[in-house]
Structure formats: C-alpha cells, structure tokens
Amino acid sequence: MAFRRRAKSHPLFSQEFLIHNHADIGFCLVLCVLVALMFEVTAKTAFLFILPQYNISEPTADGETVHYHYGLKDLVTILFYILIAIILHAVVQEYALDKINRRLHLSKIKHSKFNESGQLVAFHLSSVVWCLYVGVTEGYFSNPKSLWENYPHVHLPFQVKFFYLCQLAYWLHALPELYFQKVRKEEIPRHLQYISLYLAHIAGAYLLNLTRLGVILLLLQYTAEFFFHLARLFYFTAENNEKLFNVWAVVFVTSRLFTLTLSVLVIGFGLARVENQAFDPEKGNFNTLLCRMCVLLLVCFSQAWMMWRFIHFQLRHWREYWNEQSARKRAAVAIHSKQQSKTVKRESGYHENGVVKAENGTSPRTKKLKSP
C-alpha cells in the first residue's frame, strides 16, 4: 500500500504527465526496438515488432514469391504500430492542427471536433490512396472475379497484410487517445461506436480471409468519411461554407449502395458458386451458408444503421435551417414595420377633424397681437 501511495504521488504516474508526454513515451519505446536491431542477440525479437510474420516462399516461373498468413504473432506487430500511430497522431496535432486552432479561436466543443476531423482527414486520405494502390497493383479493379475466386485467400501479399495490420493498429490506438485527448464523457459513446464498427469489420475481413473484398469496402467507406470530415473543417473555418456537405451527402449514399451491391454480389453469389464449401478453420475456409449469412447480416445492419443516422442528421440540419430562415423573416418583418412607422414624420401642426393640432396632439395657442 505504501508503494501505491508513493507511485500515485510520483510525477511519472500522474495523469497530467501521461497526457502531455504519451507521445514521447511511445517514441522512446519505438527507439528501443530500433536500437535492438543493431545487436545480433536482440535482432530476432525486434523483427517480431517491425515486420509481418508467418511468411511462406512459393516457387514461380520467375523465381520465388513470398506470401503471408495470420497468427498470434501479429499482435506483437500491431502493438508496435499502435505506438507509431500515437506518435503520428501527436505530430499532426502539434505541427498542423494546434497552429490552425490558434488562428481560429474556436470554442471548446468546436475545438475538440476540429481536432477529431483534422486527424481523420489525414488518416482517411492516406488510407484512400493506399487502398487504390493495393487494388490497382493486385488487380482487384481489373478482375472483379478475383474477389471470390480461389477462396480462401489464406496467402496474402506483403502489402495486403501490412495494410490490415496498420488499419487494426490505428483503430486500436484510437481507444487510449480518448483518454489522452481528454474527450468529454458525452462524446465517448459516439467514439466507441464507430471505433468498434471499424475494428469488427476490419478484423472480420482479416480473420475470415475476405481481405480482397475488405479493401474495396474500406475504399468506399473512407472516401465518404473523408468528404464528411473535410466539410466539417471548412464549416468550422466559415459557418456559411456548407457546400461540401452536399458533396458528402451524394458520396455517402452512393458508397452505401455500392457497398450493399458488392457485398451481395461477392458473398451471396460469388462465394456460393465456389466449389470448396466447407467449414475448416485450420485451412482458413469459412465458406458455409451460415457464415455467409452472418457476414451479410452484419454488413447490411451496419449500412442500415449508418443510413438511419444520415437521414436523422439531414432532417435535423434541414429543421435548423428552416427555423433559422423563419427567424430571419420575422426579424426582417419587424424591422420593416418599425422603419415604416418612423418614416411618417409629422410636422409641428396638422389637421384633425378640421382643427389644427400640434405634434403632441394639442391645439396650438394663438399668438396675441400687441397693440401699437
């Protein structure tokens, strides 16, 4: 108990120290792993953190190709790249977002939302470029049948496995960032919702060997999210700038339709026609009717939930817009009526019922003429 009391009072264990120096702590840990590569004794252990594991060499006509599959050692690699994500998060925050925030002078609520959107814009843009690169080089766009042919896709190219490890590391790093960024308690359930959905879909595609379909679906999702957070950034800089929200609405609905269509095509029709339909976890085969139905239900449920939130957001936005417009019209009518009442200026004397009256409504006094 005495050690616990001393530990809590020590500055290294304080909350403020961890919040302000978590990136420095992560950088020191990453540096230790990199230094371990320099020594032969610790180099093998260091490679577990840096490089994907479970590589297999397959002979081809041109030589040998190296492929990978997943295993428990991937958790070590994911842990290392969680630290990398924390460091990159701090770099973007300090050298980009904080400098912009000092110029905008936003409120606390807008400040936190601006930081969230700024981080996600950087991540979604890099992920969209990465998804496009993987899809083009691996032939997912030129040959759509490759999304379900030769299932299970147990052996992955290096760039595909590394892509999934980095994606899992990023969304796992978002959990401790809720603590480091001092996110409000009211906002934590919303953050946990979309973080859990991303982790469930990415981990499901990785473990069920649906990585090819997962890359395309992530491309659609990240494109829509990129436009949404970009529109929020422009909205915080100028509240009248809402044109990008219209672009996001079109991209969002289009991506939902493409996601549902592609999921039904690949899982419902493509995998159903594959000859190898058996439940064999050792070989990575999950192509059974029950598994396909569960995956489709998960995808359809998530898309329906996002569409419901989108419709709710649009209705609330339109309601606020029309309330604002009606308030402006009422204010304009009131100002116009006041101006009309002020424009009619009465002279010092005017006729009322044949009697000349003054400005205050009383009859003017007649001046007495002095006798000569």
Long-range contacts (C-beta under 8 A, 24 or more apart in sequence): 18-180, 19-179, 19-180, 19-182, 22-86, 22-90, 22-176, 22-180, 23-86, 23-87, 23-89, 23-90, 23-91, 26-83, 26-84, 26-86, 26-87, 27-83, 27-87, 29-83, 30-80, 30-83, 30-84, 30-87, 33-80, 48-73, 48-76, 48-77, 49-76, 49-77, 49-79, 49-80, 50-77, 50-80, 51-77, 52-77, 52-158, 52-161, 52-162, 52-165, 53-77, 56-155, 58-155, 66-158, 67-155, 67-156, 67-157, 68-155, 68-156, 68-157, 68-158, 68-161, 69-154, 69-155, 69-156, 69-284, 70-156, 70-161, 70-206, 70-207, 74-165, 77-165, 78-165, 78-168, 78-169, 78-172, 79-169, 80-169, 81-165, 81-166, 81-169, 81-170, 82-169, 82-172, 82-173, 84-169, 85-169, 85-170, 85-173, 86-173, 86-176, 86-177, 86-180, 89-119, 89-173, 89-177, 92-118, 92-119, 92-122, 93-118, 93-119, 96-122, 104-236, 104-237, 106-236, 110-236, 112-181, 112-183, 112-184, 112-187, 113-232, 113-236, 114-232, 114-233, 114-236, 115-181, 116-229, 117-229, 117-230, 117-232, 117-233, 117-236, 118-229, 118-233, 120-225, 120-229, 121-226, 121-229, 121-230, 121-233, 123-170, 124-222, 124-223, 124-225, 124-226, 124-229, 125-226, 127-167, 127-218, 127-222, 128-219, 128-222, 128-223, 128-226, 130-163, 131-163, 131-215, 131-216, 131-218, 131-219, 131-222, 132-219, 133-159, 134-159, 134-160, 134-163, 134-215, 135-215, 135-216, 135-219, 138-212, 140-212, 140-215, 140-216, 145-270, 146-212, 147-212, 147-213, 147-216, 147-266, 147-270, 148-213, 148-266, 148-270, 148-271, 148-273, 148-274, 149-270, 149-274, 151-209, 151-271, 151-274, 151-276, 151-285, 151-287, 152-209, 152-276, 152-283, 152-284, 152-285, 152-286, 152-287, 153-209, 153-210, 153-211, 153-212, 154-209, 154-283, 154-284, 156-211, 160-211, 160-215, 163-215, 164-202, 164-205, 164-206, 164-211, 164-214, 167-198, 167-202, 167-218, 168-199, 168-202, 168-203, 168-206, 171-195, 171-198, 171-199, 171-202, 172-199, 197-302, 200-298, 201-298, 201-299, 201-302, 204-295, 204-298, 208-286, 208-291, 208-295, 209-284, 209-285, 209-286, 210-267, 210-295, 213-262, 213-263, 213-266, 213-267, 216-262, 217-259, 217-262, 217-263, 217-299, 220-255, 220-258, 220-259, 220-262, 221-255, 221-259, 223-251, 223-255, 224-248, 224-251, 224-252, 224-255, 227-251, 227-252, 228-252, 245-317, 249-310, 249-314, 252-310, 253-310, 256-303, 256-306, 256-307, 259-299, 259-303, 260-299, 260-300, 260-303, 263-295, 263-296, 263-299, 263-300, 264-296, 267-292, 267-295, 267-296, 267-299, 268-292, 268-296
